[in-house]
Amino acid sequence: MMLVWATWLAFSCVRWAKWAWSCFSFGGYWVQKKKKDKLLKSDDKTKSDSTSS
């Protein structure tokens, strides 16, 4: 009986760990910052403006 319980506990822990990781990493583990993209685009505009003058 102890072996059955230990086997169930081991499989349940693995299943719960997979569930917890999927909840933790929902929506992407690494979130990209959008401010950088906007800054890079505005920098490109200012560089092209300064070179054309």
CNS distance restraints for C-alpha pairs under 8 A (distance, minus, plus):
assign (resid   1 and name CA) (resid   5 and name CA) 6.39 0.50 0.50
assign (resid   2 and name CA) (resid   6 and name CA) 6.11 0.50 0.50
assign (resid   3 and name CA) (resid   7 and name CA) 6.07 0.50 0.50
assign (resid   4 and name CA) (resid   8 and name CA) 6.14 0.50 0.50
assign (resid   5 and name CA) (resid   9 and name CA) 6.04 0.50 0.50
assign (resid   6 and name CA) (resid  10 and name CA) 6.14 0.50 0.50
assign (resid   7 and name CA) (resid  11 and name CA) 6.30 0.50 0.50
assign (resid   8 and name CA) (resid  12 and name CA) 5.97 0.50 0.50
assign (resid   9 and name CA) (resid  13 and name CA) 6.07 0.50 0.50
assign (resid  10 and name CA) (resid  14 and name CA) 6.45 0.50 0.50
assign (resid  11 and name CA) (resid  15 and name CA) 6.23 0.50 0.50
assign (resid  12 and name CA) (resid  16 and name CA) 5.99 0.50 0.50
assign (resid  13 and name CA) (resid  17 and name CA) 5.99 0.50 0.50
assign (resid  14 and name CA) (resid  18 and name CA) 6.31 0.50 0.50
assign (resid  15 and name CA) (resid  19 and name CA) 6.29 0.50 0.50
assign (resid  16 and name CA) (resid  20 and name CA) 6.02 0.50 0.50
assign (resid  17 and name CA) (resid  21 and name CA) 6.10 0.50 0.50
assign (resid  18 and name CA) (resid  22 and name CA) 6.20 0.50 0.50
assign (resid  19 and name CA) (resid  23 and name CA) 6.29 0.50 0.50
assign (resid  20 and name CA) (resid  24 and name CA) 6.09 0.50 0.50
assign (resid  21 and name CA) (resid  25 and name CA) 6.02 0.50 0.50
assign (resid  22 and name CA) (resid  26 and name CA) 5.86 0.50 0.50
assign (resid  24 and name CA) (resid  29 and name CA) 7.91 0.50 0.50
assign (resid  25 and name CA) (resid  29 and name CA) 4.80 0.50 0.50
assign (resid  33 and name CA) (resid  37 and name CA) 7.60 0.50 0.50
assign (resid  34 and name CA) (resid  38 and name CA) 6.64 0.50 0.50
assign (resid  35 and name CA) (resid  39 and name CA) 6.19 0.50 0.50
assign (resid  36 and name CA) (resid  40 and name CA) 6.08 0.50 0.50
assign (resid  37 and name CA) (resid  41 and name CA) 6.27 0.50 0.50
assign (resid  38 and name CA) (resid  42 and name CA) 6.23 0.50 0.50
assign (resid  39 and name CA) (resid  43 and name CA) 6.06 0.50 0.50
assign (resid  40 and name CA) (resid  44 and name CA) 6.25 0.50 0.50
assign (resid  41 and name CA) (resid  45 and name CA) 6.45 0.50 0.50
assign (resid  42 and name CA) (resid  46 and name CA) 6.31 0.50 0.50
assign (resid  43 and name CA) (resid  47 and name CA) 6.11 0.50 0.50
assign (resid  44 and name CA) (resid  48 and name CA) 6.20 0.50 0.50
assign (resid  45 and name CA) (resid  49 and name CA) 6.08 0.50 0.50
assign (resid  46 and name CA) (resid  50 and name CA) 6.05 0.50 0.50
assign (resid  47 and name CA) (resid  51 and name CA) 6.16 0.50 0.50
assign (resid  48 and name CA) (resid  52 and name CA) 6.12 0.50 0.50
assign (resid  49 and name CA) (resid  53 and name CA) 6.45 0.50 0.50
